[in-house]
Amino acid sequence: MGRTRDVSKILTSNTSILSLASASSTYQTKAAAGLTLLTPTSIVATGGSATSSISSTGTVSFTSASAISLNDVFSTTYDNYKLLFVGTTSLENTINLRMRVSGADNSTSNYYFQRTLSKNGNDVQGGEALATTSWAGFNTNTTNTIIEVELFSPFLATATTFLGRYEKVETLATVHETGTLSGIHNVASSFTGVTYTVGGGTITGTISVYGYNK
């Protein structure tokens, strides 16, 4: 009986070890399928008093910029990307996105998008823009704005598409607005970077770009 109990313990121990090894393997697989924070090769902040920097992990910080450009952040390594902006604007306005390559914005009239927004759950609006020079309409203000963009196939020589959403707070916890945008750059072009511009005033905040691991 003693020996039987000993063997039982060994089998239980081995089973536990195998379970842990399997869990570890599963975790590593999921991690490999996640997001990787990327570092642009360079950034350009424009505006009278604009400053900018890149952290050791890749997050871009900037203050008082009328536009902030990230160069060479899209590549063959990843097909799809997540872009996170957290910041404020000096005036209540809109932040707009343009694709970029070889250190220059693409400002052709090939940007198309749809937009919906809801303010305090009461005012719901929608609309579209055709053949514009940027994806526009991420509303912002001086208190707090969060913009999340999913960007699909920017580096591939195909049409680039996106899904985006924003949340802005006007007066903390009492007045806020949320909106969604989606659209396409309808020319089969390869892009390596992106520019955030503001419709008026300046923007201050951070931008992080993540690649979806293949």
GIUR-V882475 format. One record per residue. RES is the residue in one letter. OMEGA is omega in degrees with one decimal (NA if undefined). Layout:
BEGIN
RES&OMEGA  RES&OMEGA
END
This chain:
BEGIN
M&179.3  G&-179.7  R&179.2  T&179.1  R&179.9  D&179.3  V&178.9  S&179.4  K&-179.2  I&-179.6  L&178.1  T&179.4  S&179.7  N&178.6  T&178.7  S&179.8  I&179.0  L&178.7  S&178.7  L&179.1  A&179.1  S&178.9  A&179.3  S&179.5  S&178.4  T&179.3  Y&-179.1  Q&178.6  T&179.3  K&179.5  A&-179.6  A&-178.2  A&-175.4  G&-175.6  L&176.6  T&178.0  L&-174.0  L&179.3  T&175.0  P&177.0  T&177.1  S&176.5  I&178.6  V&175.5  A&179.6  T&-176.5  G&-173.6  G&-177.5  S&-174.5  A&171.2  T&-179.3  S&178.3  S&175.9  I&179.8  S&-179.7  S&179.4  T&175.7  G&-179.7  T&-179.5  V&176.3  S&-178.2  F&177.6  T&171.7  S&-179.6  A&172.8  S&174.9  A&176.1  I&-176.6  S&176.1  L&-177.4  N&171.3  D&177.0  V&175.9  F&-176.5  S&178.8  T&-176.9  T&-178.1  Y&175.9  D&-173.8  N&-170.2  Y&170.7  K&179.1  L&179.9  L&175.0  F&173.7  V&-178.3  G&-177.7  T&173.3  T&-179.6  S&176.2  L&174.1  E&-172.4  N&177.8  T&170.2  I&-175.8  N&-178.1  L&172.1  R&174.1  M&-169.5  R&176.3  V&179.7  S&176.2  G&-179.2  A&177.9  D&169.6  N&-176.2  S&175.2  T&-177.4  S&-177.5  N&179.5  Y&179.3  Y&178.6  F&173.0  Q&-180.0  R&169.1  T&176.9  L&177.2  S&-179.8  K&-179.0  N&176.4  G&-175.6  N&-174.7  D&-178.9  V&-177.6  Q&177.0  G&179.0  G&179.0  E&175.6  A&-176.3  L&174.3  A&177.6  T&-176.8  T&175.1  S&168.5  W&-171.5  A&171.3  G&169.6  F&-174.1  N&-177.4  T&171.5  N&-171.8  T&-175.1  T&-178.7  N&178.1  T&175.3  I&178.5  I&177.2  E&-178.8  V&170.5  E&-174.9  L&-172.9  F&173.4  S&179.5  P&-176.8  F&-179.1  L&-179.6  A&179.5  T&178.6  A&178.5  T&178.8  T&179.9  F&168.1  L&-177.5  G&174.0  R&179.2  Y&175.1  E&176.4  K&-179.5  V&-179.3  E&172.6  T&-168.2  L&173.3  A&-178.6  T&-178.8  V&177.1  H&-179.4  E&175.9  T&-178.4  G&176.7  T&176.7  L&172.0  S&-177.3  G&-174.0  I&164.5  H&-162.9  N&174.2  V&-179.4  A&-177.5  S&175.8  S&-179.7  F&-180.0  T&-177.5  G&-177.2  V&177.0  T&171.1  Y&175.3  T&178.2  V&-176.6  G&178.7  G&-176.2  G&-178.1  T&178.1  I&176.9  T&179.1  G&179.5  T&174.1  I&175.0  S&179.3  V&180.0  Y&173.0  G&174.8  Y&-179.8  N&-178.6  K&NA
END
